[in-house]
Amino acid sequence: MTRHIIDHAEPKAEGTRTAQYVDMDRKAGVHPAVEELSQRPEDRSGAKVREFVRIAREEAKAED
């Protein structure tokens, strides 16, 4: 019995060109945008959590 057309193993990218590309990409480092985003302070105000809790409790929104 022969295999179905889609039952073949997928080719693996293990060639020397792929290995060289991955090595170059790894040595290039992290993109500057990723560095900048990781340096931003986290928002710890908790406003979102308070709103979710308010919605979960089905409370009316407090008017300021």
Secondary structure, DSSP 8 states (H G I E B T S, - for coil): ----TT-S------SHHHHHHHHHHHHH---HHHHHHHHS------HHHHHHHHHHTT------
